[in-house]
Amino acid sequence: MANIPCVAVAALLTALVWFGVVVYQVYRDRYRTWTELLFLGMFTFGAVYALADAIFFSADSAREALGAARMGLTALTLAEVFFMLHGIVFHTRSRGVFLIAAVPAAVLLPFVNMTMVDGLVPLEGTGPPYIPMYDPFWFTLWVGWILANSTVALGAYYLTYREVRRHAPRPARRMRLMMTSLVLMVLLGGATNVVLGYGQVKVPPLFSTFLVIPGLIALYSATPAGSVGMMGAVRRWKARAYSVRAALLTFEDGTLIASRVRPEEGGMDEDLFGATLDVIQNFMRTSFPGLRGKWLQSITHGEYTLVLERAGRTCLTLVLRGRETDPLRRAMRDALLAFEVVNADALARWRGLADDARGAGDLLESFLGEDDEAG
């Protein structure tokens, strides 16, 4: 009995760490791409799962504990969906799996929430704390689904790690650390549920309490010290999917700040190109009121794709042959944010003179030189 409050505190600590990862990622502007959004979804629902456990461990009544148990299982199920999707999109960028993952989860969730917890058994005596009892059929189905999702996710992460290790051995160590945290997350997050579900052992349920360990590892991996090299290696590997043919940096009013075009793509009028893009965006916002406050993100024409990323007052446009990737978009935004910090005064009183901006050429060259690094 004396250990139960400690377990509740441990679950609450896990929730705080996992919510901390979410807040830190949002603070660092890491919510712009699908990969980043799926990562946030995984950690948000993981944090809710831990919070539900804290409520379960400290519940004063069976009704309160039952509600917390159902809340936790629902959150864990949703966290598993985001876990699998993040692994696949991180490796392939394929978004067709969204529907494949959503359908079984949508079918399973009502039964997880309403019928999987068969009841509660007091750990000692007749009152709290309790141990959940699971319906054998739905519990077995749920465990099988969790294992299938985890296997797919961990397999995708491993394939990504293998490619990163091949391109950049040093950042691969950080990738290995992240993979370790993911394996721990699966083992520590689900093991006690499985033991209790099949063994019906009368011990204090630990559930998410140990998830604080992978949470802390993930928090380190999310810091610049832990992520910059790793994401750079992932970006170089995925750069095989495209070739940057031109890069243009424009001000918010459409005026050109700087441009770089590969010699073999000669004949492009950079000033006309930037002005035309501005006209297209204004046309879309005027014609479709729902798009006001938004901006054009990409245009595909034949074998070319125009990828646009905007910061506070500038826009970076890359002309690609091939398909864009999430790491490329993240690199574009990071480069723009750094550029705007250096040129804050010049951009605040922008006169349309390219010489007023510092580092614009280096910014564009870093993307045009990406093909050579990837090769």
Secondary structure, 3 states (H helix, E strand, C coil): CCCHHHHHHHHHHHHHHHHHHHHHHHHCCCCCCHHHHHHHHHHHHHHHHHHHHHHHHCCCCHHHHHHHHHHHHHHHHHHHHHHHHHHHHHHHCCCCHHHHHHHHHHHHHHHHHHCCEEEEEECCCCCCCEEEEECHHHHHHHHHHHHHHHHHHHHHHHHHHHHHHHHCHHHHHHHHHHHHHHHHHHHHHHHHHHHHHHHCCCCCCCCCHHHHHHHHHHHHHHCHHHHHHHHHHHHHHHHHHEEEEEEEEEECCCCEEEEEECHHHCCCCHHHHHHHHHHHHHHHHHHCHHHCCCCCCEEEECCEEEEEEECCCEEEEEEEEECCCHHHHHHHHHHHHHHHHHCHHHHHCCCCCHHHCCCHHHHHHHHHCHHHHHC
